Amino acid sequence: MATVTLRDVRKSFDGVEVIKGVDLDIGDGEFCVLVGPSGCGKSTLLRMIAGLEDINGGELAIGGHVVNDVAPAERGVSMVFQSYALYPHMTVYQNMAFGLKLAKTDDGTVDQRVREVADILQLGDLLQRKPKALSGGQRQRVAIGRAIVRDPQVFLFDEPLSNLDASLRVQMRLEISRLHRRLGTTMIHVTHDQVEAMTLADKIVVLNAGRVEQVGSPRELYDRPANTFVAGFIGSPAMNLLPARIESGTAILDGGDGGIEGVNGGDGPVTLGIRPEHFEARGDGDGLSFDVEVSEDLGDTCVLHGVLGGGPQATVRIPADAALPARGDRLQIAPARDRHHLFNRESGTRL
């Protein structure tokens, strides 16, 4: 097990800087998820930690030792790729044993390690099969097993679940989480799926255009996003980000005909953030009007898309019941007390 430390780490391709001075501390045994939209630099950063991409600036340390110029095989890391990267002509056993064989590990130790890991990942009955005879979930477990047998200090996962269907992704998330608890090894996981990040991580790093927007626990990022980018990225459905102005403790929506009382902040323009699930229905005529345009019945909840207060578009999530709102219905809603967020209109930073 090991800590991973990045100090002002930078990377450029053809003169274009794609990693722009990243500072990050990942603790020993921590499960850290790098998350962000496509092209934000998360996979590049992971490959730099693995040694598959050179570092153009800054310092990277694993276990307290600077590894900027250390070969990938000597960094004490193992990487699981999105594409599985299994050898098609080898059996499951041979794929898992390959790295140990390259390291000239004796046959007895190789056999012991492969069979131990196969038991952990429930691959014991599949050791003599070749990859073409396995399901997607089984192939992914083999790829993870090949990484585990090397007993690395740090596991690196590069979007390992993106090729799986929805039900298998849920199953593999559970298996990776159990594996982390069992092994206690430092793990760094890259994904663009914020649900995957929220369910797996001890620590989430939100990246945008090569920069770190916020680092924190899933709950910290959900409850106190540092800016509008994090607020809009973490959470599903996304947080409503509504242009408004505050006048004497009331947030008046731009282009709307109503306001939200009890909003603490200095007078002036703001971006008002409200999560869809933090709206409450009001039957007393209080609150804001909400004109339903699309109603999505998800079984336990209903997600409504429409116009809030005659102004901006908004999304509302309410518990499902026998009488679900339909297109054209008008509701009276208001945010739950103290469940709103205020952001600077120009910079997007939290107020």
LINGI-V259332 format. One record per backbone hydrogen bond with DSSP energy under -0.5 kcal/mol. CO is the residue of the C=O (numbers start at 1). NH is the residue of the N-H. If there is no record, write none. Layout:
CO&NH ; CO&NH
This chain:
3&63 ; 4&26 ; 5&61 ; 6&24 ; 7&59 ; 9&21 ; 9&22 ; 10&56 ; 10&57 ; 11&18 ; 11&19 ; 13&16 ; 15&17 ; 16&13 ; 16&18 ; 18&20 ; 19&11 ; 19&21 ; 22&9 ; 24&6 ; 25&27 ; 26&4 ; 27&30 ; 30&32 ; 30&187 ; 31&202 ; 31&203 ; 32&189 ; 33&35 ; 33&205 ; 34&191 ; 35&207 ; 37&40 ; 40&210 ; 41&45 ; 42&46 ; 43&47 ; 44&48 ; 45&49 ; 46&50 ; 47&51 ; 47&52 ; 47&53 ; 54&56 ; 57&10 ; 59&7 ; 60&67 ; 60&68 ; 61&5 ; 62&65 ; 65&62 ; 67&70 ; 71&74 ; 72&75 ; 72&77 ; 76&153 ; 76&154 ; 78&156 ; 79&81 ; 80&158 ; 81&84 ; 83&85 ; 86&88 ; 87&90 ; 90&131 ; 91&95 ; 92&96 ; 93&97 ; 94&98 ; 97&101 ; 98&102 ; 99&103 ; 100&105 ; 101&104 ; 106&110 ; 107&111 ; 108&112 ; 109&113 ; 110&114 ; 111&115 ; 112&116 ; 113&117 ; 114&118 ; 115&119 ; 116&120 ; 117&121 ; 118&123 ; 118&124 ; 119&122 ; 123&126 ; 124&127 ; 126&129 ; 127&93 ; 129&92 ; 130&133 ; 131&134 ; 135&139 ; 136&140 ; 137&141 ; 138&142 ; 139&143 ; 140&144 ; 141&145 ; 142&146 ; 143&147 ; 144&148 ; 145&149 ; 147&150 ; 147&152 ; 148&151 ; 153&2 ; 153&186 ; 154&78 ; 155&188 ; 156&80 ; 156&158 ; 157&159 ; 157&190 ; 159&162 ; 161&164 ; 165&169 ; 166&170 ; 167&171 ; 168&172 ; 169&173 ; 170&174 ; 171&175 ; 172&176 ; 173&177 ; 174&178 ; 175&179 ; 176&180 ; 177&181 ; 178&182 ; 179&183 ; 180&184 ; 186&155 ; 187&32 ; 188&157 ; 189&34 ; 190&159 ; 191&36 ; 192&194 ; 193&197 ; 194&198 ; 195&199 ; 196&200 ; 197&201 ; 203&33 ; 204&206 ; 204&216 ; 205&35 ; 205&207 ; 206&213 ; 206&214 ; 208&211 ; 210&20 ; 211&208 ; 211&213 ; 214&206 ; 216&204 ; 217&221 ; 218&222 ; 219&223 ; 220&224 ; 226&350 ; 227&231 ; 228&232 ; 229&233 ; 230&234 ; 231&239 ; 233&235 ; 240&242 ; 240&274 ; 242&272 ; 243&254 ; 244&270 ; 245&252 ; 246&268 ; 247&250 ; 249&262 ; 249&263 ; 250&247 ; 250&252 ; 251&253 ; 251&260 ; 252&245 ; 253&256 ; 258&253 ; 259&261 ; 260&251 ; 262&264 ; 268&246 ; 269&345 ; 270&244 ; 270&272 ; 271&273 ; 271&343 ; 272&242 ; 273&341 ; 274&240 ; 275&278 ; 276&279 ; 276&317 ; 278&336 ; 280&334 ; 288&333 ; 289&309 ; 290&292 ; 290&331 ; 291&307 ; 292&328 ; 294&305 ; 295&297 ; 296&298 ; 296&303 ; 298&300 ; 300&320 ; 301&298 ; 302&304 ; 302&318 ; 303&296 ; 304&316 ; 305&293 ; 305&294 ; 306&314 ; 307&291 ; 307&309 ; 308&311 ; 309&257 ; 312&308 ; 314&306 ; 316&304 ; 318&302 ; 322&324 ; 326&329 ; 329&292 ; 331&290 ; 331&333 ; 332&282 ; 333&288 ; 334&280 ; 336&339 ; 339&275 ; 341&273 ; 342&351 ; 343&271 ; 344&348 ; 348&228 ; 349&344
